[in-house]
């Protein structure tokens, strides 16, 4: 409705101007209508003018939208994620007592969690990754602005500080059979960002130490990796036709806390120190973080409480059946309502299955319909196809009743099926109801349907508001930007185009996210050749080094490393066949190289 108001105001102003002209040029006709040069004296005529103005405003808005049906059709076919909302998200922790555990237990990805009742509704969430409950936990963590290695252990003098993280378990670690341990970095944004950047941009060799010895065992590489970037760690259900890099960008801008997870490689640590029993300490020398630096001051408060186990990001999505639709010949478009009792407490994310039901009892027949914007045309869909349409004005006035469904034939003409009922299965959210949830209750904030009755499940973050890509006339230009960039090589893409693309996925459009996008101050690329190890031989492969110059101050409080990881995967999307891409991050202040990512060909990292 907000988008319609400027058009309505313009039409009303035009009517007022025109009636003034009418009163001057045709006074007799104006007098019959009760119109003077200043106003319209007849309230009935005034209401008639207002109704016509509203009707004209809706027409003008549709014209400015620029063929919205065509745009929606193209988006539905190649970028369906543009038409879906981004639901409320949070991070949860299962408070399981490590001392009472004798082994690991896994809570699978996709486990459904229910909240307390708020406004008569139980919000439903699902986990975005596995949660492994185990007796292994972080017992101590600290940052020291000096590096003191045991006698006989040499560390480069450039490493002037260190992170030390100790782990303990009530069960021998080898008996747990765990290959990795997931940790959530919990704290204020500045500490989280500084810790991530310190771990992945400023650490060098890594060492592990057993509790009962002074010797440090050197590891071949950093046994910690950033989490949240893999396909099986995504918050959103993602269609195969859309590249996962777009999902990462959407999730990063809308819910950056999802990328505050890290994983510790227990297998590598046990390989370096096989005699470890019930605990160990990980020593990570750090460079460029002396006592007087901002990073050292921020990390001075780093403790074990900032690394939480048994955590996972959750999203307010769940599957259910919509209200059955009774079909008849009087209309061709039917309202698709998820919850008839509380329609405003649900929002459609996607339509999963549509079935036509004819008859009842033993004579019941069921036929499944396919989406019109799908790849099932030509397969003899005698029953027709389904289409859904969202009305933005209805969404503002009557949330929950904005979706309409139509049954059409293969020429997109309304079709009246012989069936009696339409059964629809959907994926949906609770709209903005999760933002009303309070958290911090003694017995937990969520329930897992009998899976964890004795373990409280708590929110670590307040659930975020839901967000949506604009679907007005701007959607046309977003589509054009996508298509234009897809037809160009990376060497042709400039800084302006890159910023425009990132702005497409910046749904919050907050000062912090805009500062990050504006922090990219330079973009260039050059062709390189590198020896790449394959399964059977090493070969010389052509590639493209993408040099990205950034203003490091723009990423204070958000982190530079996670932003670089997004762009690394995004650039790989536009790589050519048999040509790798490699992102190189350069400081605008010092012109020094901050980060050189591994060569990447699509989703494959080249050794």
DALIN-V161470 format. One record per pair of residues at least 24 apart in sequence whose ideal C-beta (glycine too) atoms are under 7 Angstrom apart, sorted by the first residue. I is the first residue (numbers start at 1). J is the second residue. D is the distance in Angstrom with one decimal. If there is no record, write none. Layout:
i & j & d
I & J & D
I & J & D
This chain:
i & j & d
1 & 393 & 5.2
1 & 396 & 4.0
1 & 397 & 6.2
2 & 396 & 7.0
3 & 61 & 6.6
3 & 392 & 6.8
3 & 472 & 5.6
4 & 57 & 5.8
4 & 58 & 6.7
4 & 61 & 5.8
4 & 393 & 6.3
7 & 57 & 3.8
7 & 60 & 4.9
7 & 61 & 5.0
8 & 53 & 6.2
8 & 54 & 6.0
8 & 57 & 4.2
11 & 53 & 3.9
11 & 56 & 4.8
11 & 57 & 4.8
12 & 53 & 4.9
15 & 49 & 5.0
15 & 53 & 5.6
64 & 473 & 5.2
65 & 472 & 5.8
65 & 473 & 4.3
66 & 473 & 5.3
66 & 476 & 4.6
71 & 475 & 5.3
71 & 476 & 5.2
71 & 479 & 6.1
73 & 373 & 5.9
74 & 479 & 6.1
75 & 475 & 6.8
75 & 479 & 6.3
76 & 373 & 4.0
77 & 373 & 5.2
78 & 241 & 6.5
79 & 242 & 6.1
79 & 482 & 6.4
80 & 239 & 5.3
80 & 242 & 6.8
81 & 239 & 6.9
81 & 242 & 5.4
81 & 246 & 6.5
81 & 250 & 6.9
82 & 469 & 4.9
82 & 475 & 7.0
83 & 471 & 7.0
84 & 349 & 5.5
84 & 350 & 6.2
85 & 347 & 5.9
85 & 349 & 6.4
85 & 429 & 6.7
85 & 466 & 5.3
85 & 467 & 6.8
85 & 468 & 4.5
86 & 250 & 6.4
86 & 254 & 4.8
86 & 466 & 6.4
86 & 467 & 4.4
86 & 468 & 7.0
86 & 507 & 6.1
87 & 315 & 5.6
87 & 316 & 4.4
87 & 317 & 5.5
87 & 349 & 6.8
87 & 429 & 3.8
87 & 466 & 5.2
88 & 316 & 4.2
88 & 429 & 6.8
88 & 434 & 3.9
88 & 435 & 6.5
88 & 463 & 4.5
88 & 464 & 5.4
88 & 465 & 6.6
88 & 466 & 5.4
89 & 235 & 6.2
89 & 255 & 4.3
89 & 313 & 6.4
89 & 314 & 6.8
89 & 315 & 5.0
89 & 463 & 6.9
89 & 464 & 5.3
90 & 314 & 5.5
90 & 459 & 5.2
90 & 461 & 4.8
90 & 463 & 4.6
91 & 184 & 6.3
91 & 257 & 5.6
91 & 311 & 6.0
91 & 313 & 5.4
91 & 460 & 4.5
91 & 461 & 4.8
92 & 311 & 6.7
92 & 312 & 6.1
92 & 314 & 5.3
92 & 446 & 6.3
92 & 457 & 5.6
92 & 458 & 6.4
92 & 459 & 5.9
92 & 460 & 6.6
93 & 308 & 5.7
93 & 310 & 5.7
93 & 311 & 4.7
93 & 458 & 5.4
93 & 460 & 5.5
94 & 131 & 6.0
94 & 133 & 6.3
94 & 310 & 4.4
94 & 452 & 6.2
94 & 455 & 5.3
94 & 457 & 5.4
95 & 455 & 5.9
95 & 456 & 4.7
95 & 458 & 6.4
96 & 133 & 4.7
96 & 310 & 5.7
96 & 455 & 4.7
98 & 135 & 4.3
98 & 137 & 5.1
98 & 170 & 6.3
99 & 170 & 5.5
101 & 133 & 6.6
101 & 134 & 6.5
101 & 135 & 4.4
102 & 171 & 6.1
103 & 171 & 6.6
103 & 176 & 6.5
104 & 132 & 5.3
104 & 133 & 6.6
104 & 134 & 4.2
104 & 176 & 5.5
104 & 178 & 5.7
105 & 133 & 4.5
106 & 130 & 5.5
106 & 132 & 5.3
107 & 131 & 4.2
107 & 133 & 7.0
107 & 451 & 6.7
109 & 232 & 6.7
111 & 448 & 6.2
111 & 451 & 6.8
112 & 318 & 6.4
112 & 449 & 6.5
113 & 314 & 6.4
113 & 446 & 4.2
113 & 447 & 6.7
113 & 448 & 5.5
113 & 457 & 6.4
114 & 446 & 6.5
114 & 447 & 5.2
115 & 437 & 5.5
115 & 445 & 6.6
115 & 446 & 5.7
118 & 433 & 6.3
118 & 436 & 5.0
118 & 437 & 5.6
119 & 433 & 6.3
119 & 436 & 6.5
120 & 342 & 6.3
121 & 342 & 6.1
121 & 345 & 4.5
121 & 430 & 6.2
121 & 433 & 5.5
123 & 316 & 6.0
123 & 430 & 4.5
123 & 433 & 5.7
123 & 434 & 4.8
123 & 437 & 6.5
124 & 316 & 6.9
124 & 318 & 4.0
125 & 314 & 4.1
125 & 315 & 6.4
125 & 316 & 5.4
125 & 446 & 6.8
126 & 314 & 6.5
126 & 315 & 6.2
126 & 317 & 5.7
126 & 318 & 6.6
127 & 312 & 4.6
127 & 314 & 5.5
128 & 233 & 6.2
128 & 234 & 6.7
128 & 235 & 4.8
128 & 312 & 6.2
128 & 313 & 4.6
128 & 314 & 6.5
128 & 315 & 6.2
129 & 233 & 4.9
129 & 312 & 5.3
131 & 310 & 5.9
131 & 312 & 4.8
132 & 178 & 6.7
132 & 182 & 6.8
133 & 310 & 5.6
134 & 176 & 5.8
134 & 178 & 6.2
135 & 169 & 4.9
135 & 170 & 4.4
135 & 171 & 5.0
136 & 167 & 6.1
136 & 169 & 4.3
136 & 173 & 6.5
136 & 176 & 6.4
136 & 181 & 6.0
137 & 167 & 7.0
137 & 168 & 6.5
137 & 309 & 5.3
138 & 165 & 6.3
138 & 167 & 6.0
138 & 183 & 7.0
138 & 304 & 4.6
138 & 307 & 4.5
138 & 309 & 7.0
139 & 166 & 4.9
139 & 167 & 6.5
139 & 168 & 4.2
139 & 279 & 7.0
139 & 304 & 6.2
140 & 166 & 4.0
140 & 304 & 5.4
141 & 165 & 4.7
141 & 302 & 6.0
141 & 303 & 5.7
141 & 304 & 4.5
141 & 306 & 6.7
141 & 307 & 5.8
142 & 302 & 6.3
143 & 299 & 3.9
143 & 300 & 6.4
143 & 302 & 4.7
145 & 290 & 6.2
145 & 291 & 4.0
145 & 296 & 5.1
147 & 285 & 5.2
149 & 216 & 6.4
150 & 214 & 4.8
150 & 215 & 6.3
150 & 216 & 5.9
153 & 216 & 5.2
155 & 285 & 5.3
156 & 204 & 6.7
158 & 287 & 4.8
159 & 204 & 5.5
159 & 285 & 3.7
159 & 286 & 6.2
159 & 287 & 4.9
160 & 287 & 6.6
160 & 289 & 6.7
160 & 290 & 4.8
161 & 286 & 4.4
161 & 289 & 4.2
161 & 290 & 6.6
161 & 296 & 6.4
162 & 283 & 6.0
162 & 284 & 6.3
162 & 285 & 5.1
162 & 286 & 5.9
163 & 198 & 6.8
163 & 284 & 4.3
163 & 286 & 6.1
164 & 281 & 5.9
164 & 283 & 5.4
165 & 281 & 6.9
165 & 282 & 4.7
165 & 307 & 6.9
166 & 279 & 6.7
166 & 281 & 4.4
167 & 279 & 5.6
167 & 280 & 5.8
168 & 278 & 6.4
168 & 279 & 4.0
169 & 278 & 5.2
169 & 279 & 6.2
172 & 277 & 5.2
172 & 278 & 6.0
173 & 266 & 6.9
173 & 270 & 6.9
173 & 276 & 6.0
173 & 278 & 6.9
174 & 270 & 6.5
178 & 266 & 5.5
179 & 266 & 5.9
179 & 267 & 4.7
180 & 263 & 4.6
180 & 264 & 6.2
180 & 265 & 5.7
180 & 266 & 5.7
181 & 263 & 6.8
181 & 264 & 4.5
181 & 266 & 5.8
182 & 227 & 6.4
182 & 261 & 6.2
182 & 263 & 5.4
183 & 261 & 7.0
183 & 262 & 5.3
183 & 264 & 6.6
183 & 307 & 4.6
183 & 308 & 6.7
183 & 309 & 6.3
184 & 260 & 6.0
184 & 261 & 5.5
184 & 308 & 4.6
184 & 311 & 3.8
185 & 260 & 4.4
185 & 262 & 6.6
185 & 306 & 6.2
185 & 307 & 6.6
186 & 306 & 5.7
186 & 308 & 5.0
186 & 460 & 6.0
187 & 306 & 4.7
189 & 557 & 4.8
189 & 558 & 6.9
190 & 298 & 5.8
190 & 557 & 5.1
191 & 298 & 5.7
191 & 301 & 6.9
191 & 302 & 6.9
191 & 306 & 6.7
192 & 260 & 5.3
193 & 557 & 5.6
193 & 558 & 5.5
193 & 559 & 3.6
194 & 295 & 5.4
194 & 298 & 4.5
194 & 299 & 6.0
195 & 299 & 6.6
195 & 302 & 6.6
196 & 559 & 4.9
196 & 561 & 5.6
196 & 562 & 6.2
197 & 559 & 5.5
197 & 560 & 5.6
197 & 561 & 5.1
198 & 286 & 5.8
198 & 289 & 6.5
198 & 295 & 6.1
198 & 299 & 6.7
199 & 224 & 5.9
199 & 262 & 7.0
200 & 226 & 6.4
200 & 561 & 4.6
201 & 560 & 7.0
201 & 561 & 5.5
201 & 594 & 6.5
201 & 595 & 6.0
202 & 286 & 5.1
202 & 287 & 5.4
202 & 288 & 5.5
202 & 289 & 6.2
203 & 284 & 4.6
203 & 285 & 6.8
203 & 286 & 5.7
204 & 285 & 5.3
204 & 287 & 6.4
205 & 285 & 6.4
206 & 282 & 6.8
206 & 284 & 5.5
207 & 283 & 4.3
208 & 269 & 5.1
208 & 272 & 5.6
208 & 273 & 5.0
208 & 280 & 5.4
208 & 282 & 5.8
209 & 280 & 6.5
209 & 281 & 4.6
209 & 283 & 6.3
210 & 273 & 6.0
210 & 275 & 6.5
210 & 276 & 5.4
210 & 280 & 5.9
211 & 279 & 5.2
216 & 283 & 6.0
217 & 272 & 4.7
217 & 273 & 4.5
219 & 268 & 6.0
219 & 272 & 4.9
223 & 264 & 6.1
223 & 265 & 4.0
223 & 268 & 4.6
223 & 269 & 5.5
224 & 262 & 5.5
224 & 264 & 5.7
225 & 262 & 6.8
225 & 263 & 5.3
226 & 259 & 6.9
226 & 262 & 6.0
226 & 562 & 6.7
226 & 565 & 6.3
227 & 261 & 4.0
227 & 262 & 5.9
227 & 263 & 4.9
228 & 258 & 5.3
228 & 259 & 4.6
228 & 261 & 5.3
229 & 565 & 6.3
229 & 569 & 7.0
235 & 313 & 6.1
235 & 315 & 4.6
237 & 427 & 6.7
243 & 573 & 5.0
245 & 569 & 4.6
245 & 570 & 4.6
245 & 573 & 4.7
248 & 566 & 5.5
248 & 569 & 6.0
249 & 505 & 4.1
249 & 566 & 6.0
249 & 570 & 6.6
250 & 505 & 5.2
252 & 566 & 5.4
253 & 505 & 5.5
253 & 506 & 4.8
253 & 507 & 6.0
253 & 508 & 6.3
253 & 513 & 5.4
254 & 467 & 5.5
254 & 507 & 5.2
254 & 508 & 6.5
255 & 464 & 6.0
256 & 558 & 6.8
257 & 461 & 5.5
258 & 313 & 4.6
259 & 562 & 4.8
311 & 460 & 6.7
316 & 429 & 4.7
316 & 430 & 5.5
316 & 434 & 5.2
316 & 463 & 6.9
317 & 349 & 6.1
317 & 427 & 6.0
317 & 429 & 5.7
318 & 428 & 6.7
319 & 352 & 6.9
319 & 425 & 6.8
319 & 427 & 5.5
320 & 426 & 6.6
320 & 428 & 6.6
321 & 423 & 6.9
321 & 424 & 6.9
321 & 425 & 5.5
322 & 424 & 4.3
322 & 426 & 5.2
324 & 421 & 5.3
324 & 422 & 6.9
324 & 423 & 6.0
325 & 405 & 6.9
325 & 421 & 6.8
325 & 422 & 3.9
325 & 424 & 6.9
326 & 421 & 6.1
327 & 417 & 6.4
327 & 419 & 6.0
327 & 420 & 6.2
327 & 421 & 6.7
327 & 422 & 6.0
329 & 416 & 5.2
332 & 406 & 6.0
332 & 414 & 3.6
333 & 404 & 4.8
333 & 406 & 4.9
334 & 404 & 6.7
334 & 405 & 5.2
334 & 422 & 7.0
335 & 401 & 5.9
335 & 404 & 6.0
336 & 388 & 6.5
336 & 403 & 4.3
336 & 404 & 6.6
336 & 405 & 4.6
336 & 424 & 6.4
337 & 400 & 6.5
337 & 401 & 6.2
338 & 400 & 7.0
338 & 426 & 6.3
338 & 428 & 5.2
343 & 400 & 2.8
343 & 401 & 5.6
344 & 399 & 4.4
344 & 400 & 4.6
344 & 431 & 6.9
345 & 430 & 5.7
345 & 431 & 6.4
345 & 433 & 5.4
346 & 400 & 6.0
346 & 428 & 5.1
346 & 430 & 6.4
346 & 431 & 6.6
347 & 428 & 6.1
347 & 429 & 5.1
347 & 431 & 4.3
347 & 466 & 6.9
348 & 403 & 5.2
348 & 426 & 5.8
348 & 428 & 5.4
349 & 427 & 4.5
349 & 428 & 5.4
349 & 429 & 5.8
350 & 426 & 6.8
350 & 427 & 4.7
351 & 388 & 6.0
351 & 424 & 6.4
351 & 426 & 5.6
352 & 425 & 4.6
352 & 426 & 6.0
352 & 427 & 5.9
353 & 425 & 4.2
354 & 386 & 4.7
354 & 422 & 6.7
354 & 424 & 5.3
355 & 423 & 4.4
356 & 383 & 5.5
356 & 417 & 5.5
356 & 419 & 3.7
356 & 422 & 6.4
357 & 419 & 5.9
357 & 420 & 6.5
357 & 421 & 4.4
357 & 423 & 5.5
358 & 418 & 6.4
358 & 419 & 4.4
358 & 420 & 5.8
372 & 408 & 5.9
372 & 412 & 6.7
377 & 410 & 6.1
381 & 410 & 7.0
383 & 417 & 6.0
384 & 408 & 6.0
384 & 409 & 5.5
384 & 415 & 4.4
384 & 417 & 6.2
392 & 471 & 6.6
399 & 431 & 6.6
429 & 466 & 6.3
431 & 466 & 6.0
432 & 465 & 5.4
432 & 466 & 5.6
434 & 463 & 3.7
435 & 463 & 5.7
435 & 465 & 5.3
437 & 463 & 5.8
467 & 507 & 4.2
467 & 508 & 6.8
469 & 507 & 6.9
478 & 504 & 5.4
489 & 576 & 6.8
490 & 525 & 5.8
490 & 544 & 5.7
490 & 546 & 6.5
490 & 571 & 6.3
490 & 574 & 5.0
490 & 575 & 7.0
490 & 581 & 6.8
491 & 525 & 5.2
491 & 544 & 6.9
494 & 523 & 6.5
495 & 520 & 6.6
495 & 522 & 6.7
495 & 523 & 4.5
498 & 523 & 5.9
512 & 557 & 7.0
512 & 558 & 6.1
515 & 554 & 4.9
516 & 554 & 5.9
516 & 555 & 6.2
516 & 558 & 5.8
516 & 563 & 6.0
518 & 554 & 6.4
519 & 550 & 5.3
519 & 551 & 4.6
519 & 554 & 2.7
519 & 555 & 6.0
520 & 548 & 6.3
520 & 550 & 5.8
521 & 549 & 5.3
521 & 550 & 6.6
521 & 551 & 5.5
521 & 588 & 5.1
522 & 549 & 3.1
522 & 588 & 7.0
523 & 548 & 5.9
530 & 599 & 6.3
532 & 599 & 6.8
532 & 606 & 4.9
533 & 607 & 4.7
541 & 580 & 6.0
542 & 579 & 5.2
543 & 579 & 5.9
543 & 580 & 3.9
543 & 581 & 6.6
543 & 582 & 6.0
543 & 599 & 5.9
544 & 579 & 6.3
544 & 581 & 5.3
545 & 582 & 5.3
545 & 584 & 5.7
546 & 571 & 5.4
546 & 581 & 6.2
546 & 582 & 6.9
546 & 583 & 5.2
546 & 584 & 6.7
547 & 584 & 4.9
547 & 586 & 5.7
548 & 583 & 6.3
548 & 584 & 7.0
548 & 585 & 5.5
548 & 586 & 6.8
549 & 586 & 4.7
549 & 588 & 5.1
550 & 585 & 6.2
550 & 588 & 6.2
551 & 588 & 4.9
552 & 587 & 5.8
552 & 589 & 6.6
564 & 595 & 5.7
564 & 597 & 7.0
568 & 597 & 4.7
568 & 600 & 6.5
572 & 600 & 4.5
572 & 602 & 5.7
575 & 601 & 6.3
575 & 602 & 6.5
580 & 606 & 5.6
